[in-house]
């Protein structure tokens, strides 16, 4: 069963949590008036909708991972290959 994400619900959840966060981003958001908060909510929703339209949902069977760095020492570590 596939769970469908509703972008605006996700945005509202994040913005709701942001109101109670103590970091700099939250402080800036809390300083917005109602109009600015509504414009930010709309813009974030638009970008999230565009993201979901361009990228298919990942299936758990795919086992996605982020790229990991690698570091290998050769010739008694005189040559280091790193990514």
N, C-alpha and C positions, 0 to 999 in steps of 0.2 A: 504494500500500500504506500503510495507516494504522498508525502506531506507537501501541500502547496503553501508556499510562503506568500503572504499578502504584503507587498512592499510598504504600504502606508502604515500597516500595523507594526511592522518591524521598525520603521522610522519613529513612530510614536513611542514604542517601547524603549528605544535607545535614548530619545530626547527626554523621556520621563526619568530614566536612570541618571541622565546627565544633570538633571536639576538637583540631585542629592549628592553628586560627586564633589569632591573638594579640589579638583585639579584646575589648572589655568583655563582649559577649554570650557569647563563648566562655569567658571567665573565670568568668562566672556559672554557665554550664552545667556547667563542670568542677567547680564547688563542690557540685553536687547529688549526693546519695547515689543508689544504684541505684534505689530506689523512686521518687524524684522524677524521675529520668531516664526511667524507664518510663512514669510518668504523663504527662510532657511528650510523649514519643513517641506515646502513645495519643491525647492531645488534638490534637496537630498532625495525626495521621493522620485523625481524625474530621472535622476542619475541611477538610482537603484533599479527602476523599471527598465531603463536602457541596458543596464548590466545584465539583468535576468533575460532580456530578449536576445542578447548576443551570446550568452554562455549557457549551455545546457546544464541542468542539475547533475551533480556528480553522483554516480551510483556507488553505494558502499562496496560493492564487489570490485570496483576499480582500484581500491586501496590507494587513493591519491596521497602524495607526500610533497613537501616542498623540496627544492633543490638543496642538497647538503654540500657543504664545502669539503674538499679533500686536500690532504697535504701528504706528500711522499718525499722521503729523503733518499737520494741515490748517491753512490760513490762515497760511502761513509759520511753521508749527510752534507757533502760539499755542494751538491746540487739539490735544490728544493723545488719540487713542482707543487704548485698550489692553485686552487681554483676557488 
